[in-house]
Amino acid sequence: MTGATVVLAINLIVVSLLSASFATIWLYDRKQTIARWMVGVYGLGAAYFLLEFAVARLGEPPLLVLLCFATLLGALTLFDVGVARKYAVPVPKRLLTAVFALSMIACWFVSDLPRSAFSRTMVYQMPFFMLQAIGAGVLWRARSRGRLDTALMGLLVLSACISSASPFCSLCWAAAPRRPICIRTMR
């Protein structure tokens, strides 16, 4: 197994265990409706890792790449719905639907561009930024927020910022000269 395969396998196992944990909570206490949404989120997360593995093995077939993208978008969308339900905030259905649909269309149109193209990376990452920002906005509108809720909101903002910075980081990385790292040069 390659290093990437091991990482994907570990991620798949962790995500599957989280999904099973939330399923157990939901089956044990049906009042914990957030658990039901998290089962869907982590279930789609597991499917995403399997699809990523398939994309890597099959050489990026456009429909499979789009399905992979849709799976991760779906997981983040379910997360936003679950958070809205948990905090009794109206679900921004139109906004979530618009982000999902427009993102799928945009991803399809840029799928022919090289993976290293800045515009492709930007179109691919911005929906993740938007969905995480929507999740943070849902938490912001919650009537009662404790410290953990505020921390979650902060993590969503941070994660959204990372998603929006990703295209710029890859642009810088692509421009950086390639040089093997050696223990001697790290002194």
N, C-alpha and C positions, 0 to 999 in steps of 0.2 A: 504494500500500500504506500502511496505517496503521502507526503506531508499534508497536502491539501485534502486528500481523501480522509485522513485521520481527523483533521479539524472538522470537516463536514460531518463525519460520523459522530464525533463528540457533540457537536451542536445539535444534531438530530436526536441523540439520546437525551440530552438535557431538555430540549423543547418538548419531547414526547413525555418525559417524566413530569414536567410542569403541567402539561395538558391533562395527564392522568391525575395529578394532584388536585387540580381545579375540578375535574369531573367527580372525584371522590367527595370534595367539599359540597358540590352542588347536589349530588345524590344523597348525601347525608342531611343537608339542611337546604331545602328548596327556597327558603327565604333569602338565601345568599345569591341573588340573581346575577350579581357581577361575576360569580364563578362560571355561570353558563356562558357568558360572553368571552371569558378568558379561555375556556375550553376551545372555543372557535378560533380565538386569536392564536393560541399555541398550536392548535391542530393545523391551521394554515401555515404557521411557522415551520412545522415539521414537513409539510408538503413543499414549502419553499426550498428547504434544504435538499430534499430529494430531487426537485426540479433543477436546482443549481448543479447538482451532481450530473444529471442527465445532460444539461447544457454543456458542461465541461467535456463530457465524454463524446457527445454527438456533434460538436463543432458549431454550436450556436445557430440551430435552425430558427428562422424568424418567428414562427408561431410558438415554438417552445419558449423562446426568450420572452415573448409577449405574455404567455401563460405564467411564466415565472414572475414577471413584473406585476401582473394582475393578482397573483397570490399574495405577494407582499403588500400591495395596495389594499387588498381585501382584509388582511390581518390588521393593518393600521386603521382602516375604516371601522372594523368591528371593535377595536380598542376604543375608538372615540365614542361609538354608540354605547358601549358598556360603561364607560366613565360617565357619560351623560345620564344614563339610567341610574347608576350608583349615587350620583349627587343630585338627582331629581332636577336636572337642567334639561330644557327642551333639546331634543336631538336636532342638530342642524342638517336635516335630511337633504334639503335642496343643495346646500353647499357641498356636502359629502358626495352626493350623486354627481354634481357638476365636476368636482375635482377628479373623481374616479373616471367618469366618461371622457372628459377632455384629456386627461393624462393617458388613457389608453389610446386615444386617437393620435396624440402627439408622439407617443412612443412608437406606434406603428410607422409614422411618417419618417422618423429619424433612424429606424432600424437598419436602413441600408448604409448609413454613415459608418465610418471606421470607429471602433470602440474608443480610440484615443481622441476622437473629435470632441472639441470643447462643447459644441452645441448639443451633441448627443448626450454627453455626460450631464449637461445642465438640464435638458428636458427629462432625463431619467431621474435626477435627484430632486428636482423642485417639487414634485408631488409628495415626496416623503417629508420635505420641509413643511409643506402646507398642511398635511394631515397631522403632523406632530404639533404644529402651531394651533390648529383647530382644537386638538386635545388640551393644550395649555389654556386656550380660550374658554373651553368648557369648564375647566377647573377654576378659572378666574371668576366665572359667573356663579359658581356654587355659593350658596348662602352661608354655609358654615365650612370653614377650612381650618384644619389643625396643622400642626407643624409638618407631619408626614405628607399631608395633602399639598402643602406649599412646596415641600421638597420634591414631590412628584411633578408639580407644575414647573419647578426650576429645571428638573432633569429633562422634561419634554422640551423646554425652551433651548437648553444646551444641545440636546440631540437634534433639534430642528436647525440650530446654527451649524452644527457639524455637517448635516446634510446639505445645507446651502453652501458651505465652504468646500465641500468635496470636489466640485468641478475645478475650482481654483487651485486646490492642492494637487490634483492630478495634472493640471497644466504646468505647475511649477516642477512637479516630479518628472514630467516628460522632458522638461527643458534642462534638468540637472544632468551634469556629466556622469556617466556610469563608471564607477571605479570599484573594484572588489575591496571589501573590507577585510583587513588583515589585523591580527593582534598587534603586530609591530607598528602599524600606522596609528594605532589608538593610544599611543603613549602620550 
